Amino acid sequence: HYHITVVLHNPIWINCNLRRRIMSIPEEDLRKALAGILLKDDNDDEGVVDGIDGDIVSYLAGMLHEGGIDDVEDQIGPFLEGYGCDEDLISKACKAVTSCANGATSSGKTTVNGDGSGGQKDAGAVRLKQGLVSMSSALSEQTDAEIDANRFMWGQDNKIAAMTNQQRQAHETSVSAKDKRKQRKELESTRREYESKMAFLAAEEEGDAGKASVSHMVLPDYRSGRNEKDIWVRNVSLSLDNGKSLLDDGELKFSHQRRYGLVGKNGVGKTTLLKAIAAFQVEGFPRHHRILHVRQEIRAAGGSVSVLQAVMDADVERNTLMEEEKELLKRLEKEGGRDVDAVDIKEKLNKLKARSKAEEADEEFNADLKRLDEVYERLQIIGSDSAESKAAMILTGLQFTPEMQSGPTSALSGGWRMRVALAAALFIEPDLLMLDEPTNHLDLEAVLWLESYLQSYRHTVIIVSHDRSFLNEVCTDTIEFKNRKLTYYKGDYDTYVKTSEENIKNSMRVYQAYQDKRAHMMEFIDKFRCSAARAKLVQSRIKTVEKMDLEAPEPIVIEQLWRFAIPNPEPLGRPIISIDDVWFDYTPVDEATGSKKSKDEWILQKVNFGVDLDSRMGILGANGAGKSTLLNLIMDRLTPISGSISRNSHLRIGHFTQHSSDKFDLQLSAVENMLNLFEDAEDQSMRSFLGRFQIQGTDALKPMMLLSGGQKSRVAFASLAYQKPHVIIMDEPTNHLDMESIDALVEAVKDFRGGLLVVSHDQYFITNTCGELWVVGSGKVSKFRGDFNDYKKETLERTAKRVADSVKSLSTINK
């Protein structure tokens, strides 16, 4: 037998072990350990010693993690001393790092040492006893500790190999640890900004919840200005609370009785601009105009007042004038010494004027009488006498039935309350009406009525909308909000698009001509630069080029159009979906009386039609007619009371709605959300798939709460495409999408070789994706014989008749 004697010094192994353990600790854990000692309550902005902050702590943690150390105190002690840390603080920081290293590498598994005693097995190299260790050829007799030590000494330790691979990968990556720390800090800053924004919106909604009125308007100051009706404000700048600039030295130019469409990408600042105008926060904006902004969403709870009364109560000026009228009449009658019992306002006013001519009328009486005359004049201008019939007409146009108008607002859903807010704004009829996505909560019938109503609006309108057909029908001018500038175009949205494209082409021609001329001159200059005979001519050309560069047109940057594709499904045998004699109602039996409801009152009655891979069906009808009910029956979310619905056993149905983004957990990343939805998918393949929808890099890995609205929509598009559906069912898919996303969705649906069913108020989307129209109403589902323009004409005639009947009925009641 041969015996080998190896002398191992314990301190060397301890230092090597400590270095490996510190380098194996995640950098974030090291940072937390140091932050607990060097920062006040983990506050990144304030340390226990002046000069130390979160960046310094992150730097220290990175230095420890990347390089490793043999002695903690020798490595970070001088660094901390330079910032004025005393020995006690330095010692605490060193102990925190060492404790973190010991705690991170302890596996917690009890092993039996060579001497038979129990102990904890270390994840790194074990600490060997002082003295000599004998290694004989009978290797089977070695203890676990000795085997572990030998493997480490000869480089066979798996943990060492894993750590070496990790270091190699760290050197190969293009992102340094410093950049990673910077990205992490930016991510946390964005997260805090998002949470602050959400808290502000929640507080704003909570404040609105206690208000009974459905629209709010700042009362104008009629004594200011010269009562000019046009609005022109120069040098307008707009920025957010965090200092981000949205508009630089812009101009607001609104002509009386013009209707403007305000267009621009989501997040450019359109809503912020409208809010600033409505609150008179734009410096120099004339204050003698009645201005009202109807927001996209109003979450305030409804009250007990009727819908009709809520709309009339929304006119703050009318209510204020009527209260003032009562006070003035009461005071005037008291000053006159006797009551004026005339009911008619004109008669009452004439009697008061007659009394003012008498000798007993004092100065105060005449002042009150003059103010009363002004109040009546203003009430006549805003149409106070016909307030009730006007409110009823607007509500009927927005598809409110007489029962809904007389019912309380608290009984309405959020979408119907938004209609009440819109009705209130139209009833007030402000000098400047600003509508922010007014069609989002309307059905097609209400959208068509609103189009016709706004076309004859007597004042100025500004509209933000994603519905290009609506903009084309209503707007006389278009304002482009882009690159912190407002650019004005004459004409509707399609005219704006054509004009904008032509301007880009002209600008490109001008820029190309400049480039060609400059290149020609530079070619001459380079060719004869060294020629003495042509020195003067060269110098002249150089000066000409320098002058051209000073006056050079800006280079034209053409934004690349984003498109995506929905994979085409494999063929399926017919029938794909077959609906045969389906009857359905949510309450076929009256719960109060226990009697059966007449089948003529059921929401769907004897429905028959089929869907195959060639179907392109637009489902039309008023809200509550049964469109969503029909879709839920097709998707097997509801069961018909009678009749049958047959589906191919291999059928895959994709469902996309305006709330498709709500199914995601915003605390998770896009990749994590997609992996949760599709459990069989792999991480890397999902990242590649999301990359096709421009969700790539850090965007794919950061929490979805930090993504923009357009990016969330793209993740929703990705989830739809990943299903590879045979039939796609869409319920108001264009709500909350910008124009670019709508165009991408239209093109994807056009190229899709599967079935399609669409419920939408967006005329552009329906006409560009659907080949046939089906109308749901009065319990029936029937194919419409005609194109969309025919349906539009028929709907407007039907709505106009309903409005006329409603006003006539109200007039009869008042008599």
Secondary structure, 3 states (H helix, E strand, C coil): CCCEEEECCHHHHHHHHHHHHHHHCCHHHHHHHHHHHHECCCCCCCECCCCCCHHHHHHHHHHHHHHCCCCHHHHHHHHHHCCCCCHHHHHHHHHHHHHHHHHHHEEEEEEECCCCCEEEEECCCCCCCCCEEEECCCHHHCCHHHHHHHHHHCCCCHHHHHHHHHHHHHHHCCCCHHHHHHHHHHHHHHHHHHHHHHHHHHHHHHHHHCCCCCCCCCCCCCCCCCCCCCEEEEEEEEECCCCCEEEEEEEEEECCCCEEEEECCCCCCHHHHHHHHHCCCCCCCCCCCCEEEECCCCCCCCCCCEHHHHHHHCCHHHHHHHHHHHHHHHHHHHHHCCCCCCCCHHHHHHHHHHHHHCCCCCHHHHHHHHHHHHHHHHHHHCCCCCHHHHHHHHHHHCCCCHHHHHCEHHHCCHHHHHHHHHHHHHHHCCCEEEEECCCCCCCHHHHHHHHHHHHCCCCEEEEECCCHHHHHHHCCEEEEEECCEEEEEECCHHHHHHHHHHHHHHHHHHHHHHHHHHHHHHHHHHHHCCCCCCHHHHHHHHHHHHHHHHCCCCCCCCCCCCCCCCCCCCCCCCCCEEEEEEEECCCCECCCCCCECCHHHCCEEEEEEEECCCCEEEEECCCCCCHHHHHHHHCCCCCCCEEEEEECCCCCEEEEECCHHHHCCCCCEHHHHHHHHCCCCCHHHHHHHHHCCCCCCHHHHCEHHHCCHHHHHHHHHHHHHHCCCCEEEEECCCCCCCHHHHHHHHHHHHHCCCEEEEECCCHHHHHHHCCEEEEEECCEEEECCCCHHHHHHHHHHHHHHHHHHHHHHHHHHHC
